[in-house]
Amino acid sequence: GIPDPPASKKSRLQDEEDEEPLLQQTTLDLTARLKVIKAAWILANGPMPRPWFNQKGTKKELSSRIRTGLDDITAEGVACPPGLQEEVLADDFDFKACTRRFGFDWARVQRKYA
């Protein structure tokens, strides 16, 4: 018989997306997720500044900063609301709903950090 064709290989980018679901999100969405973590950190008086505060960059950089921010919250013992990590990493993340749920006022955060 005729041998089956070789299975198509996924691209390196597809492999990265499978490993990191956040890479499937838009840059705007990733920036919004990072803003929520940043707001939680600043409003909980976490030590500042943090290198992961930077909201510019590629999707991969933003995704990495989201993970670093969440790790720092745990490592530094910053008091954040229960459920924050799950909300930030949720597939159906919604910035307005999230900030409302946790009582984060982005304008207040910006004034406090300025």
Helices and strands as residue ranges (DSSP letters): H 12-19, G 21-24, H 27-43, G 51-53, H 59-76, H 84-89, H 95-102, H 106-113
